[in-house]
Amino acid sequence: MDTRWQEISEILQNSINPGLFTVWIKPLKANIVDQELTLIAPNEFVAVWVRDRLKNEIREAAQTVLGFAPNLSVLADRSRVSDAGPGAAKPAPVIGRPVRARQIPLPVEAKPGNRLYKWKFSFSDFVVGPSNELAYAAAKGLCEKTMGADQLFLSSTPGLGKTHLLQALGQALSTVCNRKNPRIEYLSGEEFARRWLGAMQNRQLESFKDRYRDNVDILLLEDIHFFQGKQKMQDELLATIRSLQDRGSKVVLSSSFLPRELKDVDSQLASRFCSGFLAVIDKPDFETRRRILMRKADIFEYPLSDNVASLLADRLTSDVRQLESCLQNLILKAKLLNQGITPELAERVLENYAPQSMELNMDAIIEFICRSYDLSETDLSSRSRQRRTVQARNTAFFLARKHTELSLKDIGSRFNRRHSTVLKGISNVEREMQLETPLGRQLQNTVDLAGRYGAQASAPPE
C-alpha cells in the first residue's frame, strides 16, 4: 500500500463515522501520480457511492498529507465489472476541480486545555432501551446539570456502549460547558499511567499535575480497572480526582467491573469511585438489538428490511460489537455480489457467528478452551506461565465472565487463581481486542468460535 494513501486513510478513520470508514473507505485501493489520486473500488456500486458522498472528505484528507488537493478519480475494479453483464454501464471517473480544503483537526499533544478531539459518537445515534436507559439518562443529566452530581461511573461487560456514552458526553459537554473552549481530557487508564510514568522519568511531574489537576474541566477516563494493584498510580489518580472534584470539574469513569469487584484498590480511591452516580449497562434485549441494527444500517446508508433485522437480532445476543461486525460483513458481502440484503444472504453470513441464542456454562468453556489450545484442564489450573497457557487461561476467564453469572472469585477458584488474577486476565484480553492487534484479532476469533461451539454442544442429538 502507498504510504501516502495509508496516511490519508488514517486521517479519514479519525474524521468520519467508523462504520462508514470500514464499509466504504477500507476496501479501496489507491494510486497517486503527480496531481492525480485514483481510487479503485471493488465494484461500480461502491465507486458511485464514494464519488457521490465522500469525495470532499477524501480530498481534504489528501491535502493534509500531500500539501495540495488532488484531482480525484474513483473507478470500479475492471476485473469485477465484467461480472455485471454486457448491458452494464461502463464506469466513468468523476474528476472534480481541486477545492480549498480545511485542515482536518486530529487529536494532538497540545497545550493543556487546547486538545482537539474528533468525537465519533453522539447521544443522537445512541439507541436507548431497558438495558441502558439508566446510563443514558445519567449521562444526559450530567450534561444538562439535572443529575445532582458531577461524577459518573459507567460499568458493563465489553461491547455494550461505555465508549459510545463517554464520547457522547465529551461531544455534548464541549458545546454546553460554560467555558468557550472547555478543557477536556479523554484517555484510558493505561494512557494516564503511561503519561504519569513518562513525567516521572523526565522529571516533569509538576507539568503533569498542572495539566490533569488544574487545567481540566472534564475528565473522561476509561478502563480504570487498569489501576488495580498499582499503588503509586492509584495515589496519583486519587489526588487528581480529589483536586478536580474540589474545583467543581466533571469526572466520568468507566470499567468492565463494578467498583466492589475491584481488588487491591486503595479504600479512599474506591470511595471516590462510588461518590458519584453508578450506572450499569446490561445486554440489550431483542427489540433494542433490532433497533440498533436498523440505526447502524441507516448510518451505513444501506437498506435493511424488518425481516433481516429481526433475524439478526434474534440470533446475535452477545453484544453491540457483534451486531455491528455481522452487519458490516453482511453489507460487504451484498456489495461484492451486487445484490440486496436478503434473509438467505443473512443466513450465510450468520454461519460465521453464533447460530442460535445460547449461554455457555463453565464446563463447556473449559472443554472448548482445552480443544482450541490443545491443553488439558490440569494445564489450565497449573502454575505454568507459558505464553500459550496464560493466553488460554485468560480467554477462559473472559468467556466465563461473558457467558456465566459466576463471580470473579468463583471463576478464579475453578482455576486455582485469585480474584485479582482473573480481573487482570480479563483486562488483558479486552485491551488486545480493543486495540485490534494481531493477538487481539486472534482472541476475537476464539471468542466468536466459542459461541458456535457451545451451540453445537447444546444441540440435541439427531
C-alpha positions as CSV (number, residue, x, y, z in Angstrom):
1,M,0.0,0.0,0.0
2,D,1.2,3.5,-0.9
3,T,2.3,5.0,2.5
4,R,0.7,8.3,1.5
5,W,-2.7,6.6,1.0
6,Q,-2.2,4.9,4.3
7,E,-1.7,8.3,6.0
8,I,-4.8,9.6,4.2
9,S,-6.8,6.6,5.4
10,E,-5.7,7.2,8.9
11,I,-7.0,10.8,8.8
12,L,-10.3,9.6,7.3
13,Q,-10.6,6.9,10.1
14,N,-10.3,9.7,12.7
15,S,-12.6,12.2,10.9
16,I,-15.7,10.2,9.6
17,N,-18.1,7.7,11.2
18,P,-16.2,4.4,11.9
19,G,-18.9,2.4,10.2
20,L,-18.6,4.5,7.0
21,F,-14.9,4.1,7.0
22,T,-15.0,0.3,7.4
23,V,-17.6,-0.2,4.8
24,W,-16.7,2.3,2.1
25,I,-13.1,3.5,2.6
26,K,-11.2,0.4,3.8
27,P,-11.9,-1.7,0.6
28,L,-10.4,1.0,-1.7
29,K,-7.0,0.7,-3.4
30,A,-5.2,3.9,-4.4
31,N,-2.7,5.1,-7.0
32,I,-1.1,8.6,-6.6
33,V,0.7,10.1,-9.6
34,D,1.6,13.8,-9.8
35,Q,-1.6,15.7,-9.1
36,E,-3.9,12.7,-9.6
37,L,-5.4,10.4,-6.9
38,T,-7.1,7.4,-8.4
39,L,-9.1,5.1,-6.1
40,I,-10.2,1.6,-7.2
41,A,-13.4,0.3,-5.6
42,P,-14.4,-3.4,-5.6
43,N,-17.4,-2.7,-7.9
44,E,-19.3,0.1,-9.5
45,F,-21.8,0.4,-6.7
46,V,-19.1,1.3,-4.2
47,A,-17.4,3.6,-6.7
48,V,-20.6,5.6,-7.3
49,W,-21.3,5.8,-3.6
50,V,-17.9,7.1,-2.7
51,R,-17.9,9.6,-5.6
52,D,-21.3,10.9,-4.5
53,R,-20.8,11.1,-0.8
54,L,-17.2,11.1,0.3
55,K,-15.1,12.8,-2.4
56,N,-14.8,16.1,-0.5
57,E,-13.7,14.4,2.7
58,I,-11.1,12.3,0.7
59,R,-9.7,15.5,-1.0
60,E,-9.5,17.3,2.4
61,A,-7.6,14.4,3.9
62,A,-5.4,14.1,0.9
63,Q,-4.5,17.8,1.0
64,T,-3.4,17.4,4.6
65,V,-0.9,14.6,3.6
66,L,0.1,15.8,0.0
67,G,0.1,19.5,0.6
68,F,-2.4,20.1,-2.3
69,A,-6.0,19.0,-3.2
70,P,-5.5,16.4,-5.9
71,N,-7.8,15.6,-8.9
72,L,-9.8,12.6,-7.6
73,S,-11.0,9.7,-9.7
74,V,-13.0,6.7,-8.3
75,L,-13.1,3.7,-10.6
76,A,-14.6,0.2,-10.3
77,D,-12.2,-2.7,-10.4
78,R,-12.3,-3.8,-14.1
79,S,-11.9,-7.5,-13.1
80,R,-15.3,-7.3,-11.4
81,V,-17.1,-5.1,-13.9
82,S,-17.3,-7.9,-16.4
83,D,-19.5,-9.9,-13.9
84,A,-22.2,-7.3,-14.3
85,G,-23.1,-8.5,-17.8
86,P,-22.9,-6.9,-21.2
87,G,-25.6,-4.4,-20.5
88,A,-23.9,-2.8,-17.6
89,A,-22.8,0.7,-17.8
90,K,-19.1,1.4,-18.1
91,P,-17.5,3.1,-15.1
92,A,-16.7,6.7,-15.7
93,P,-14.4,8.6,-13.4
94,V,-15.6,11.8,-11.9
95,I,-12.7,14.2,-11.8
96,G,-13.5,17.3,-9.8
97,R,-11.7,20.5,-9.6
98,P,-9.3,20.8,-6.6
99,V,-11.0,22.8,-3.9
100,R,-9.6,24.7,-1.0
101,A,-9.9,22.2,1.8
102,R,-9.9,22.9,5.5
103,Q,-7.3,21.4,7.7
104,I,-8.8,18.3,9.5
105,P,-8.2,18.6,13.2
106,L,-6.7,15.5,14.7
107,P,-6.0,14.5,18.3
108,V,-2.6,16.0,19.1
109,E,-0.4,16.7,22.0
110,A,-1.2,20.4,22.6
111,K,-1.1,22.8,25.5
112,P,-3.4,21.9,28.4
113,G,-6.9,22.9,27.7
114,N,-6.4,23.1,23.9
115,R,-6.6,19.4,22.9
116,L,-8.8,18.7,19.9
117,Y,-10.8,15.5,19.6
118,K,-12.9,14.1,16.8
119,W,-15.8,12.6,18.6
120,K,-17.1,9.6,16.7
121,F,-20.2,9.1,18.7
122,S,-23.0,11.3,20.0
123,F,-26.2,11.0,22.0
124,S,-28.3,11.2,18.8
125,D,-27.0,7.9,17.5
126,F,-27.2,6.0,20.8
127,V,-30.1,3.5,20.8
128,V,-31.9,3.6,24.2
129,G,-33.5,0.5,25.6
130,P,-34.3,-1.0,29.0
131,S,-30.7,-2.3,29.3
132,N,-29.1,1.1,29.1
133,E,-31.7,3.7,29.7
134,L,-30.4,4.5,33.2
135,A,-26.8,5.0,32.0
136,Y,-28.1,7.2,29.1
137,A,-30.3,9.3,31.4
138,A,-27.4,9.7,33.9
139,A,-25.0,10.8,31.1
140,K,-27.6,13.3,29.7
141,G,-28.3,14.5,33.2
142,L,-24.6,15.2,33.8
143,C,-24.5,17.3,30.6
144,E,-27.7,19.2,31.4
145,K,-26.9,19.6,35.2
146,T,-30.0,17.8,36.2
147,M,-28.4,14.8,37.8
148,G,-27.2,16.5,41.0
149,A,-23.7,15.1,40.8
150,D,-20.5,15.9,38.9
151,Q,-19.2,12.3,38.7
152,L,-20.5,9.3,36.8
153,F,-19.2,5.7,36.9
154,L,-20.2,3.5,33.9
155,S,-19.9,-0.2,34.2
156,S,-20.6,-3.1,31.7
157,T,-19.1,-6.0,30.1
158,P,-17.2,-5.1,26.8
159,G,-19.1,-4.0,23.7
160,L,-22.2,-2.6,25.3
161,G,-21.8,1.1,24.8
162,K,-19.5,2.6,27.5
163,T,-17.1,4.2,25.0
164,H,-20.1,5.5,23.0
165,L,-21.5,7.2,26.0
166,L,-18.2,8.6,27.1
167,Q,-17.6,10.1,23.6
168,A,-21.2,11.4,23.5
169,L,-20.5,13.1,26.8
170,G,-17.3,14.7,25.5
171,Q,-19.1,15.9,22.4
172,A,-22.0,17.3,24.3
173,L,-20.1,18.9,27.1
174,S,-17.7,20.6,24.7
175,T,-20.7,22.5,23.5
176,V,-22.7,23.2,26.7
177,C,-19.8,23.9,29.0
178,N,-19.8,27.4,30.4
179,R,-16.2,27.9,29.1
180,K,-15.9,29.0,25.4
181,N,-13.2,26.4,25.0
182,P,-13.8,23.7,27.6
183,R,-10.7,21.9,28.7
184,I,-11.4,18.2,28.1
185,E,-9.1,15.2,28.7
186,Y,-10.3,11.9,27.3
187,L,-8.0,8.9,27.7
188,S,-7.7,5.3,29.0
189,G,-6.4,4.3,32.4
190,E,-3.3,2.8,30.8
191,E,-2.6,6.0,28.9
192,F,-2.9,8.1,32.0
193,A,-0.5,5.8,33.8
194,R,1.9,5.8,30.9
195,R,2.0,9.6,30.8
196,W,2.5,9.7,34.6
197,L,5.5,7.4,34.3
198,G,6.9,9.5,31.5
199,A,6.6,12.6,33.6
200,M,8.3,10.8,36.5
201,Q,11.2,9.7,34.2
202,N,11.6,13.1,32.7
203,R,11.2,15.0,36.0
204,Q,8.1,16.8,34.7
205,L,5.7,15.8,37.5
206,E,4.6,19.4,38.1
207,S,3.7,19.8,34.5
208,F,1.7,16.6,34.6
209,K,-0.2,17.7,37.8
210,D,-0.8,21.2,36.3
211,R,-2.3,19.6,33.2
212,Y,-4.6,17.0,34.8
213,R,-5.4,18.6,38.2
214,D,-5.6,22.4,37.4
215,N,-6.4,22.6,33.7
216,V,-9.3,20.2,33.2
217,D,-13.0,21.0,33.2
218,I,-14.0,17.5,32.1
219,L,-12.0,14.3,32.7
220,L,-13.2,11.2,30.8
221,L,-11.2,8.2,31.9
222,E,-11.8,4.7,30.5
223,D,-10.8,1.2,31.9
224,I,-10.0,2.4,35.4
225,H,-9.6,-1.3,36.5
226,F,-6.1,-0.9,35.0
227,F,-5.0,0.7,38.2
228,Q,-5.7,-2.4,40.3
229,G,-2.7,-3.3,42.3
230,K,-0.7,-0.3,41.2
231,Q,-0.5,1.7,44.5
232,K,1.7,4.7,43.3
233,M,-0.5,5.2,40.3
234,Q,-3.6,5.0,42.5
235,D,-2.2,7.7,44.7
236,E,-1.8,10.0,41.7
237,L,-5.3,9.2,40.4
238,L,-6.8,9.8,43.8
239,A,-5.1,13.2,44.1
240,T,-6.2,14.0,40.6
241,I,-9.9,13.1,41.2
242,R,-9.9,14.9,44.5
243,S,-8.5,18.1,43.0
244,L,-11.0,18.0,40.1
245,Q,-13.9,17.4,42.4
246,D,-12.8,20.2,44.8
247,R,-12.7,22.6,41.8
248,G,-16.2,21.5,40.5
249,S,-14.9,19.8,37.4
250,K,-16.8,16.8,35.9
251,V,-15.3,13.3,36.2
252,V,-16.6,10.4,34.2
253,L,-15.1,6.9,34.7
254,S,-15.7,3.6,33.0
255,S,-14.8,0.0,33.7
256,S,-15.8,-3.5,32.8
257,F,-16.2,-4.2,36.5
258,L,-18.2,-2.7,39.3
259,P,-16.3,-0.8,42.0
260,R,-17.0,-3.5,44.5
261,E,-15.4,-6.1,42.2
262,L,-12.1,-4.3,42.1
263,K,-9.4,-5.7,44.3
264,D,-6.1,-4.2,45.6
265,V,-7.6,-0.7,45.3
266,D,-6.9,1.9,48.0
267,S,-10.0,2.3,50.1
268,Q,-10.1,6.1,49.6
269,L,-9.9,5.7,45.9
270,A,-12.7,3.1,46.0
271,S,-14.7,5.5,48.0
272,R,-14.2,8.2,45.3
273,F,-15.3,5.8,42.6
274,C,-18.6,5.4,44.5
275,S,-19.0,9.1,45.3
276,G,-21.0,9.9,42.2
277,F,-23.7,8.2,40.2
278,L,-23.2,4.5,39.3
279,A,-24.9,3.2,36.1
280,V,-24.7,-0.3,34.9
281,I,-25.3,-1.3,31.2
282,D,-26.7,-4.7,30.6
283,K,-27.0,-6.8,27.4
284,P,-29.6,-5.3,25.1
285,D,-32.9,-7.1,24.7
286,F,-34.3,-8.3,21.3
287,E,-36.1,-5.1,20.4
288,T,-33.1,-2.9,21.3
289,R,-30.8,-5.1,19.3
290,R,-33.2,-4.8,16.3
291,R,-33.3,-1.0,16.6
292,I,-29.5,-0.9,16.9
293,L,-29.2,-2.8,13.6
294,M,-31.7,-0.6,11.8
295,R,-29.8,2.5,13.1
296,K,-26.4,1.2,12.0
297,A,-27.8,0.3,8.6
298,D,-29.0,3.9,8.2
299,I,-25.5,5.1,9.2
300,F,-24.0,2.8,6.5
301,E,-26.7,4.1,4.1
302,Y,-27.7,0.5,3.2
303,P,-31.3,-0.6,3.5
304,L,-32.2,-3.4,5.9
305,S,-35.6,-5.0,5.9
306,D,-37.5,-5.7,9.2
307,N,-37.3,-9.4,8.5
308,V,-33.5,-9.4,8.2
309,A,-33.1,-7.1,11.2
310,S,-35.3,-9.4,13.3
311,L,-33.4,-12.4,12.1
312,L,-30.0,-10.9,13.1
313,A,-31.4,-9.6,16.4
314,D,-32.7,-13.0,17.3
315,R,-29.5,-14.8,16.6
316,L,-26.9,-12.3,17.8
317,T,-27.3,-11.9,21.5
318,S,-23.7,-11.3,22.7
319,D,-23.1,-7.5,22.5
320,V,-23.3,-4.5,20.2
321,R,-19.9,-5.1,18.7
322,Q,-21.0,-8.4,17.4
323,L,-24.2,-6.9,15.9
324,E,-22.1,-4.2,14.1
325,S,-19.5,-6.7,12.9
326,C,-22.1,-9.1,11.5
327,L,-23.9,-6.2,9.8
328,Q,-20.7,-4.9,8.2
329,N,-19.8,-8.3,6.9
330,L,-23.4,-8.7,5.5
331,I,-23.2,-5.3,3.7
332,L,-19.8,-6.0,2.3
333,K,-20.9,-9.4,1.0
334,A,-24.0,-7.9,-0.6
335,K,-21.9,-5.2,-2.3
336,L,-19.4,-7.7,-3.6
337,L,-22.2,-9.8,-5.0
338,N,-24.0,-6.7,-6.3
339,Q,-27.3,-7.7,-4.6
340,G,-29.6,-6.6,-1.9
341,I,-29.6,-8.0,1.6
342,T,-31.9,-10.9,1.8
343,P,-32.7,-13.4,4.6
344,E,-30.9,-16.1,2.6
345,L,-27.7,-14.0,2.4
346,A,-28.0,-13.1,6.1
347,E,-28.2,-16.8,7.0
348,R,-25.0,-17.4,5.1
349,V,-23.2,-14.6,7.0
350,L,-24.6,-15.8,10.3
351,E,-22.8,-19.1,9.8
352,N,-19.7,-17.3,10.9
353,Y,-21.4,-16.2,14.1
354,A,-23.3,-18.0,16.9
355,P,-26.1,-19.9,15.0
356,Q,-28.5,-19.6,17.9
357,S,-29.1,-17.8,21.1
358,M,-27.4,-19.7,24.0
359,E,-25.2,-19.2,27.0
360,L,-22.1,-21.3,27.6
361,N,-21.7,-22.9,31.0
362,M,-18.3,-23.3,32.7
363,D,-17.8,-26.9,31.7
364,A,-18.4,-26.1,28.1
365,I,-16.0,-23.1,28.2
366,I,-13.2,-25.3,29.7
367,E,-13.8,-28.0,27.1
368,F,-13.7,-25.5,24.3
369,I,-10.5,-23.8,25.5
370,C,-8.8,-27.1,26.0
371,R,-9.6,-28.2,22.5
372,S,-8.7,-24.8,21.0
373,Y,-5.3,-24.6,22.6
374,D,-4.6,-28.4,22.8
375,L,-4.3,-28.3,26.6
376,S,-5.8,-30.3,29.5
377,E,-7.9,-28.9,32.3
378,T,-4.9,-29.7,34.6
379,D,-2.8,-27.4,32.4
380,L,-5.2,-24.5,32.8
381,S,-5.2,-24.9,36.6
382,S,-1.4,-25.4,36.8
383,R,1.1,-22.8,37.8
384,S,2.5,-22.7,34.3
385,R,3.4,-19.3,32.9
386,Q,4.0,-20.4,29.3
387,R,2.5,-17.9,26.9
388,R,0.1,-20.3,25.3
389,T,-1.2,-21.5,28.7
390,V,-1.6,-18.0,30.1
391,Q,-3.4,-16.9,26.9
392,A,-5.8,-19.9,27.1
393,R,-6.4,-19.3,30.8
394,N,-7.2,-15.6,30.3
395,T,-9.5,-16.4,27.4
396,A,-11.4,-18.8,29.6
397,F,-11.7,-16.1,32.3
398,F,-13.1,-13.7,29.7
399,L,-15.6,-16.2,28.4
400,A,-16.7,-17.2,31.9
401,R,-17.3,-13.5,32.7
402,K,-19.2,-13.0,29.4
403,H,-21.4,-16.1,29.4
404,T,-22.0,-17.1,33.0
405,E,-23.3,-15.4,36.2
406,L,-20.3,-16.6,38.2
407,S,-18.5,-14.0,40.4
408,L,-14.8,-13.3,39.7
409,K,-14.0,-15.2,42.9
410,D,-15.9,-18.3,41.7
411,I,-14.2,-18.2,38.3
412,G,-10.8,-18.0,39.9
413,S,-11.5,-20.9,42.2
414,R,-12.1,-23.2,39.2
415,F,-8.6,-22.5,38.0
416,N,-6.9,-22.2,41.4
417,R,-6.4,-18.4,40.9
418,R,-7.2,-15.4,43.0
419,H,-9.9,-12.8,42.2
420,S,-7.2,-10.3,41.2
421,T,-5.6,-12.7,38.7
422,V,-8.9,-13.2,37.0
423,L,-9.5,-9.5,36.8
424,K,-6.1,-8.9,35.3
425,G,-6.5,-11.7,32.7
426,I,-9.9,-10.4,31.6
427,S,-8.5,-6.8,31.3
428,N,-5.6,-8.1,29.1
429,V,-8.0,-9.9,26.7
430,E,-10.2,-6.8,26.5
431,R,-7.2,-4.5,25.8
432,E,-5.9,-6.7,23.0
433,M,-9.3,-6.9,21.3
434,Q,-9.9,-3.2,21.6
435,L,-6.6,-2.3,20.1
436,E,-7.2,-4.9,17.3
437,T,-3.7,-6.2,17.5
438,P,-2.8,-9.5,15.7
439,L,-3.3,-11.2,19.1
440,G,-6.5,-9.2,19.6
441,R,-7.9,-10.4,16.3
442,Q,-7.0,-14.0,17.2
443,L,-8.7,-13.7,20.6
444,Q,-11.8,-12.2,19.0
445,N,-12.0,-15.1,16.6
446,T,-11.7,-17.5,19.5
447,V,-14.4,-15.7,21.4
448,D,-16.7,-15.9,18.3
449,L,-15.9,-19.6,17.8
450,A,-16.9,-20.3,21.4
451,G,-20.5,-19.3,20.7
452,R,-20.7,-21.7,17.8
453,Y,-19.0,-24.5,19.8
454,G,-21.5,-24.0,22.7
455,A,-24.5,-24.1,20.3
456,Q,-23.3,-27.3,18.7
457,A,-22.6,-28.9,22.1
458,S,-26.1,-28.0,23.3
459,A,-27.9,-29.2,20.2
460,P,-29.9,-32.3,20.7
461,P,-28.6,-35.5,19.0
462,E,-30.1,-36.4,15.7
